[in-house]
Amino acid sequence: MKKEITRTNILKKPGVQSLISSLICIILGLFIAFIVLLIINPSGAFTSIMNVIKNFLWFKNPSSRLKYFGETLVKTVPLLMCALAVLFSYKVGLFNIGTPGQYCAGTCAALYAALKWQWGWVPCVLFAIIAGALLASIVGVLKAYLNVNEVISGIMLNWITLYFTNATLTAVKNPSSKDTLTIATVNKAALLPKIGLDKVFNDKYVTIAIPIAIIIAVIIMIILDKTKFGYELKATGINKDAAKYCGMMEKTNIIITLVISGALAGLGAAFYYLTDFEQWAVTQSTVPAMGFNGIAATFLGGLNPIGTIFASYFIQHITAGGAFVDLTKYSSQITDLISALIIYLCGFVLFMKTFMNNMIKKSDAKHHVKEFNINDEGGKK
């Protein structure tokens, strides 16, 4: 009896529940992806799913492994920042689905400042933060003063910002392609500093963005859990009327929350495009997947900033691993399908936690009934 109670108490801990729920979702996602591969072509299913899981680990050369690991980290940074943006707003009771648009705004600001105005990396980063924050503030004002649902306004602004970004960055497009100019050939001062990390990973794209993103995640955790400011924000999200009654500025808190969220998304764009790892295609017709994948990373990480770091890396790891699927046996679209299946399942962490809590409550209720019956029988005797 004591062992069962101890086990139940451990499972009641939010951190343990998040970890177990995340692992279940990951395993389910990989299993379903494997079943899909098995249905399409059984002969290459096992090898392909293992390549997705391994990603760069299938390289035998340690130098190549380190290089591709560095590139995976470079791609993880913007995903992590978008995930933190979603997490910050969600903790305050807001669902910032406008993160992809705010990421676009940050991209537009950073690249235009770097390529057109020849700014250094610091003002380019600050400009990207401001752009993301300003776009999110529109959603915040509409929510606070007109009670416009942040999901609706966020989705609409995503597409407006995408096409605005395409139109604006056409001015700094490479004449011979659809992509923007490379920063390395136009304005090296706009590239993020590497502080020796490029030599460690044997990759020129690894910059200070990686350690800074991790530090930001820690800061967000401290703000939300250890400060009066974070408490007021979360209180506003739980019940803005109660927060107002307690003397809190509920409208201001809603706007501030979305401004910070948008700033994080904009910063993520700067951290990615100012490495020169990739250029923006001005003919792009869909909003970047980073913003939407950030939602999955947030929930997979158990709505915890530290958990979100590992969740973001995992999602980017399996996304990049999709490139190693045997394309002689599958179509090129299979990589996106596998990644989408796994990422989709990652969004069910909260469902798993709720299911686990219900099972624990039922188990506790049975124990209470047994104890009551035992005590009752003892009393009769």
VMD Tcl script that draws the C-alpha trace (Angstrom):
set ca {
  {0.00 0.00 0.00}
  {2.78 2.44 0.96}
  {4.66 1.71 -2.30}
  {1.54 2.41 -4.37}
  {0.91 5.69 -2.53}
  {4.56 6.77 -3.01}
  {4.39 5.95 -6.71}
  {1.16 7.93 -7.05}
  {2.67 10.92 -5.24}
  {5.63 10.93 -7.64}
  {3.27 10.87 -10.63}
  {1.41 13.87 -9.19}
  {4.46 16.08 -9.67}
  {3.98 18.38 -12.72}
  {7.57 17.88 -13.89}
  {7.26 14.09 -13.86}
  {3.90 14.27 -15.64}
  {5.34 16.56 -18.33}
  {8.33 14.27 -18.89}
  {6.23 11.10 -19.13}
  {3.62 12.78 -21.36}
  {6.34 14.16 -23.68}
  {8.02 10.77 -24.00}
  {4.69 9.07 -24.77}
  {3.91 11.65 -27.48}
  {7.38 11.30 -29.01}
  {7.14 7.50 -29.12}
  {3.62 7.64 -30.59}
  {4.73 10.13 -33.24}
  {7.71 8.00 -34.27}
  {5.57 4.85 -34.26}
  {2.88 6.35 -36.50}
  {5.54 7.73 -38.85}
  {7.06 4.24 -39.02}
  {3.64 2.71 -39.82}
  {3.18 5.22 -42.68}
  {6.61 4.33 -44.08}
  {5.77 0.65 -43.70}
  {2.54 1.05 -45.69}
  {4.26 3.00 -48.51}
  {7.34 0.78 -48.83}
  {8.09 -1.89 -46.20}
  {11.64 -2.55 -47.42}
  {13.00 0.87 -46.40}
  {10.76 1.69 -43.43}
  {13.05 0.70 -40.55}
  {16.19 2.20 -42.06}
  {14.42 5.46 -42.90}
  {12.88 5.97 -39.45}
  {16.25 5.21 -37.83}
  {17.89 7.81 -40.08}
  {15.30 10.36 -38.94}
  {16.09 9.58 -35.30}
  {19.86 9.57 -35.80}
  {20.03 12.71 -37.99}
  {23.74 13.67 -38.07}
  {24.73 10.70 -35.87}
  {24.86 8.39 -38.86}
  {28.06 10.16 -40.00}
  {31.11 8.10 -39.02}
  {33.50 11.06 -39.14}
  {33.44 12.90 -35.74}
  {34.20 16.21 -37.49}
  {31.18 15.82 -39.76}
  {28.99 14.90 -36.79}
  {30.09 18.00 -34.91}
  {29.52 20.23 -37.94}
  {25.97 18.97 -38.55}
  {25.25 19.12 -34.82}
  {26.24 22.79 -34.93}
  {23.93 23.41 -37.89}
  {21.08 21.68 -36.04}
  {21.68 24.04 -33.11}
  {21.67 27.05 -35.45}
  {18.21 26.02 -36.71}
  {17.05 25.24 -33.18}
  {17.59 28.82 -31.97}
  {14.78 30.51 -33.97}
  {12.45 27.60 -33.14}
  {13.28 27.98 -29.45}
  {12.63 31.74 -29.53}
  {9.26 31.22 -31.25}
  {8.41 28.52 -28.70}
  {9.31 30.89 -25.84}
  {7.12 33.55 -27.47}
  {4.15 31.17 -27.50}
  {4.93 29.96 -23.97}
  {5.17 33.47 -22.50}
  {1.78 34.50 -23.84}
  {0.15 31.15 -23.01}
  {1.26 31.41 -19.39}
  {-0.67 34.66 -19.25}
  {-3.78 33.10 -20.77}
  {-3.18 34.30 -24.34}
  {-2.61 32.15 -27.42}
  {-0.19 34.05 -29.64}
  {-0.72 32.28 -32.95}
  {0.59 35.45 -34.60}
  {4.15 34.31 -33.82}
  {4.89 33.42 -37.49}
  {3.96 36.97 -38.55}
  {6.10 38.48 -35.79}
  {8.94 36.23 -36.93}
  {8.43 37.59 -40.47}
  {8.51 41.15 -39.14}
  {11.81 40.45 -37.37}
  {13.21 38.92 -40.55}
  {12.17 41.92 -42.63}
  {13.64 44.42 -40.17}
  {16.94 42.57 -39.63}
  {17.66 41.86 -43.30}
  {16.58 45.27 -44.59}
  {18.70 47.06 -41.99}
  {21.67 44.80 -42.70}
  {21.51 44.80 -46.51}
  {19.97 48.17 -47.38}
  {21.11 50.46 -44.56}
  {24.38 48.63 -43.83}
  {23.81 48.60 -40.06}
  {25.90 46.59 -37.63}
  {24.57 43.45 -35.95}
  {23.52 45.14 -32.68}
  {21.14 47.71 -34.24}
  {19.87 45.05 -36.66}
  {18.95 42.79 -33.73}
  {17.30 45.67 -31.86}
  {15.35 46.65 -34.98}
  {14.09 43.06 -35.35}
  {12.98 43.02 -31.70}
  {11.11 46.31 -32.14}
  {9.43 45.11 -35.35}
  {8.16 41.91 -33.72}
  {7.02 43.81 -30.63}
  {5.16 46.47 -32.63}
  {3.28 43.91 -34.68}
  {2.29 41.99 -31.55}
  {1.21 45.23 -29.86}
  {-1.54 45.59 -32.52}
  {-2.93 42.23 -31.41}
  {-2.59 43.30 -27.78}
  {-4.43 46.60 -28.23}
  {-7.24 44.92 -30.17}
  {-7.56 42.30 -27.43}
  {-7.35 44.70 -24.48}
  {-9.61 47.51 -25.69}
  {-11.91 45.91 -28.28}
  {-11.91 42.31 -27.01}
  {-10.89 41.03 -30.46}
  {-9.76 37.41 -30.17}
  {-5.94 37.30 -30.41}
  {-6.09 34.13 -32.55}
  {-8.16 35.81 -35.29}
  {-6.17 39.04 -35.40}
  {-2.89 37.11 -35.16}
  {-3.68 34.84 -38.12}
  {-4.76 37.78 -40.29}
  {-1.61 39.72 -39.46}
  {0.53 36.67 -40.30}
  {-0.39 36.87 -43.99}
  {-0.32 40.67 -44.16}
  {3.19 40.65 -42.70}
  {4.37 37.86 -45.01}
  {3.48 39.76 -48.17}
  {4.76 43.03 -46.73}
  {8.08 41.27 -46.01}
  {8.26 39.89 -49.55}
  {7.56 43.32 -51.04}
  {10.06 45.12 -48.79}
  {12.92 42.65 -49.19}
  {12.58 42.74 -52.99}
  {14.71 45.89 -52.71}
  {17.62 43.78 -51.42}
  {17.07 40.74 -53.63}
  {19.86 39.06 -55.54}
  {19.26 39.99 -59.23}
  {20.02 36.44 -60.36}
  {17.76 34.61 -57.91}
  {14.59 34.87 -55.80}
  {16.61 35.12 -52.55}
  {17.93 38.15 -50.72}
  {21.61 39.04 -50.95}
  {24.05 37.27 -48.66}
  {25.14 39.39 -45.70}
  {28.71 38.07 -45.92}
  {29.19 39.67 -49.35}
  {27.35 42.92 -48.64}
  {27.83 43.84 -44.98}
  {29.94 41.56 -42.77}
  {29.42 43.92 -39.81}
  {25.82 42.68 -39.62}
  {26.86 39.07 -38.99}
  {26.47 37.86 -35.42}
  {29.76 37.38 -33.52}
  {31.05 33.82 -33.23}
  {33.39 34.18 -30.18}
  {35.17 30.98 -31.18}
  {32.07 28.79 -31.33}
  {32.51 28.35 -35.08}
  {35.89 26.67 -34.42}
  {34.47 24.45 -31.70}
  {31.75 23.12 -34.01}
  {33.78 23.44 -37.22}
  {30.92 25.47 -38.68}
  {30.97 29.16 -39.62}
  {27.27 29.64 -38.90}
  {27.48 28.86 -35.17}
  {27.27 32.17 -33.28}
  {26.52 33.71 -29.88}
  {22.81 33.26 -30.67}
  {22.93 29.74 -29.18}
  {24.10 30.61 -25.63}
  {22.03 33.82 -25.58}
  {18.84 31.91 -26.47}
  {19.43 29.52 -23.55}
  {20.05 32.44 -21.18}
  {16.81 34.09 -22.35}
  {14.89 30.86 -21.58}
  {16.27 30.90 -18.03}
  {15.41 34.59 -17.61}
  {11.82 33.99 -18.76}
  {11.47 31.17 -16.23}
  {12.69 33.48 -13.44}
  {10.39 36.33 -14.53}
  {7.29 34.15 -14.69}
  {7.89 32.14 -11.51}
  {9.95 34.35 -9.22}
  {8.88 37.97 -9.75}
  {5.93 40.17 -8.85}
  {5.71 41.23 -12.50}
  {5.33 37.62 -13.62}
  {2.74 36.94 -10.94}
  {0.64 39.91 -12.07}
  {0.83 38.81 -15.69}
  {-0.30 35.27 -14.85}
  {-3.03 36.59 -12.55}
  {-4.34 38.71 -15.42}
  {-4.39 35.67 -17.67}
  {-6.31 33.56 -15.15}
  {-9.00 36.20 -14.52}
  {-8.57 39.73 -15.82}
  {-11.65 40.95 -13.92}
  {-10.25 39.68 -10.63}
  {-6.87 41.22 -11.51}
  {-8.56 44.55 -12.15}
  {-10.41 44.32 -8.81}
  {-7.04 43.74 -7.08}
  {-5.67 46.93 -8.57}
  {-3.69 45.42 -11.43}
  {-3.64 47.11 -14.84}
  {-5.23 44.25 -16.74}
  {-5.32 45.97 -20.16}
  {-1.72 47.10 -19.88}
  {-0.65 43.60 -18.81}
  {-2.30 42.03 -21.87}
  {-0.50 44.44 -24.20}
  {2.85 44.03 -22.40}
  {2.55 40.25 -22.60}
  {2.03 40.25 -26.35}
  {4.72 42.88 -26.89}
  {7.27 40.69 -25.07}
  {6.04 37.64 -26.96}
  {6.39 39.42 -30.31}
  {9.83 40.72 -29.34}
  {11.01 37.16 -28.68}
  {9.76 35.98 -32.09}
  {11.43 38.94 -33.83}
  {14.65 38.23 -31.97}
  {14.51 34.62 -33.14}
  {14.41 35.78 -36.76}
  {17.44 38.04 -36.21}
  {19.32 35.20 -34.52}
  {18.77 33.04 -37.58}
  {19.10 35.30 -40.60}
  {22.04 37.30 -39.24}
  {24.10 34.10 -39.27}
  {23.75 34.11 -43.09}
  {22.84 30.42 -42.88}
  {19.83 30.99 -45.13}
  {18.44 33.80 -47.28}
  {14.83 34.91 -47.49}
  {12.96 33.97 -50.68}
  {10.89 37.00 -51.73}
  {8.47 34.73 -53.61}
  {7.58 32.84 -50.43}
  {3.85 32.12 -50.32}
  {3.56 30.53 -46.87}
  {4.44 31.89 -43.45}
  {7.55 30.32 -41.88}
  {6.94 27.00 -40.14}
  {9.06 28.14 -37.17}
  {6.12 29.97 -35.60}
  {3.74 27.03 -35.82}
  {6.36 24.46 -34.82}
  {7.05 26.66 -31.81}
  {3.54 25.82 -30.56}
  {4.37 22.09 -30.59}
  {7.73 22.74 -28.90}
  {6.01 24.73 -26.16}
  {3.60 21.93 -25.27}
  {6.18 19.17 -25.75}
  {8.35 21.04 -23.24}
  {5.54 20.91 -20.71}
  {5.03 24.70 -20.80}
  {8.37 25.04 -19.02}
  {11.13 27.28 -20.48}
  {13.87 24.74 -19.72}
  {11.80 21.87 -21.07}
  {11.14 23.97 -24.17}
  {14.88 24.13 -24.88}
  {15.10 20.33 -25.16}
  {11.75 20.09 -26.97}
  {12.85 22.64 -29.57}
  {16.08 20.75 -30.16}
  {14.23 17.45 -30.53}
  {11.78 18.85 -33.08}
  {14.58 20.43 -35.11}
  {16.61 17.21 -34.80}
  {13.89 15.01 -36.32}
  {13.02 17.70 -38.89}
  {16.63 17.78 -40.09}
  {16.80 13.98 -39.85}
  {14.00 13.75 -42.39}
  {16.55 14.77 -45.03}
  {18.27 11.40 -44.63}
  {15.26 9.31 -45.65}
  {16.02 7.08 -48.64}
  {14.48 9.02 -51.53}
  {15.02 6.13 -53.93}
  {12.21 4.35 -52.10}
  {10.06 7.32 -51.09}
  {9.02 10.63 -52.65}
  {10.73 13.85 -51.56}
  {7.57 14.94 -49.71}
  {7.89 12.03 -47.27}
  {10.39 13.98 -45.16}
  {7.84 16.73 -44.52}
  {5.13 14.14 -43.84}
  {7.23 12.32 -41.22}
  {8.22 15.56 -39.49}
  {4.62 16.80 -39.54}
  {3.30 13.56 -38.00}
  {5.81 13.64 -35.15}
  {5.36 17.38 -34.51}
  {1.57 16.99 -34.58}
  {1.70 14.26 -31.93}
  {3.95 16.50 -29.81}
  {1.01 18.86 -29.37}
  {-0.90 16.23 -27.35}
  {1.22 16.58 -24.21}
  {-1.49 18.50 -22.33}
  {-4.04 15.84 -23.30}
  {-1.72 13.15 -21.94}
  {-1.23 15.08 -18.70}
  {-4.99 15.48 -18.27}
  {-5.50 11.76 -18.92}
  {-2.78 10.92 -16.40}
  {-4.34 13.19 -13.76}
  {-7.74 11.57 -14.26}
  {-6.22 8.11 -13.81}
  {-4.44 9.24 -10.63}
  {-7.68 10.71 -9.24}
  {-9.52 7.46 -9.91}
  {-6.71 5.52 -8.24}
  {-6.79 7.84 -5.21}
  {-10.56 7.49 -4.97}
  {-10.26 3.68 -4.90}
  {-7.63 3.86 -2.14}
  {-9.85 6.19 -0.09}
  {-12.80 3.80 -0.47}
  {-10.66 0.84 0.62}
  {-9.31 2.76 3.64}
  {-12.84 3.83 4.59}
  {-14.10 0.23 4.40}
  {-11.17 -1.05 6.48}
  {-11.69 1.63 9.14}
  {-15.44 1.06 9.10}
  {-15.03 -2.69 9.62}
  {-12.51 -2.06 12.39}
  {-14.95 0.31 14.13}
  {-17.77 -2.27 14.01}
  {-15.57 -4.89 15.54}
}
mol new
graphics top color blue
foreach p $ca { graphics top sphere $p radius 0.5 }
foreach p [lrange $ca 0 end-1] q [lrange $ca 1 end] { graphics top cylinder $p $q radius 0.2 }
display resetview
